[in-house]
């Protein structure tokens, strides 16, 4: 993921309803949720939900498919994974073993010499 795509994703996620939609779709899994269900769960009108869904889809964070008369939305797991990878790329001064071994990022990001910490 390049910086431009990351900025687009962050911009889409920087709104409360859109972030809640993505989180709900991640939980829903590959089955996804119908647009009407999303609107109901978010407590917004169908028009409002449609606006937010369009923004999320444009950024690649979600996708849609038609099932009969319903539009089903699913999380864009690949894009979300790329976004997390983008954030973690430079983690811990470039020590890839930290990510690969599942160590906690905050374990590596504490300076060895506590005097380096700026309060």
C-alpha positions, 0 to 999 in steps of 0.5 A, spaced: 500 500 500 502 506 498 501 513 502 496 515 497 492 509 498 493 509 506 491 516 506 484 515 502 483 509 507 484 513 513 480 519 511 474 514 510 475 511 517 476 518 520 468 518 521 464 515 526 459 511 522 464 509 517 468 506 522 463 503 526 460 500 519 467 497 517 468 494 524 461 491 524 463 488 517 469 485 520 465 481 525 460 479 520 465 475 516 465 473 509 457 473 509 457 480 510 451 484 511 445 487 507 445 495 506 438 495 510 441 491 516 447 496 516 443 502 516 439 499 522 445 497 526 448 504 525 441 507 527 441 511 521 437 512 515 438 508 508 440 514 505 445 516 510 448 509 510 448 509 502 453 515 503 457 512 508 458 505 504 459 509 498 465 512 501 468 506 504 467 502 497 471 508 494 477 507 498 477 499 498 475 498 505 469 494 503 466 491 497 459 489 495 455 484 491 448 483 489 444 477 492 437 477 489 434 484 491 439 486 496 446 489 496 450 485 501 457 489 503 463 485 506 469 488 509 475 488 504 480 484 508 486 485 503 485 492 504 485 492 511 491 487 512 495 492 507 493 498 511 495 494 518 502 492 514 503 499 512 502 502 519 507 496 522 512 497 516 517 501 520 515 499 527 521 498 532 526 501 527 525 496 522 526 489 526 522 485 522 522 479 527 518 483 532 512 482 527 514 475 525 514 473 532 508 476 534 512 480 539 508 486 542 510 492 538 511 496 545 516 491 547 521 493 542 519 501 542 521 502 549 528 505 548 534 501 552 536 507 555 530 510 559 534 517 559 532 517 551 525 518 553 522 525 552 517 527 558 
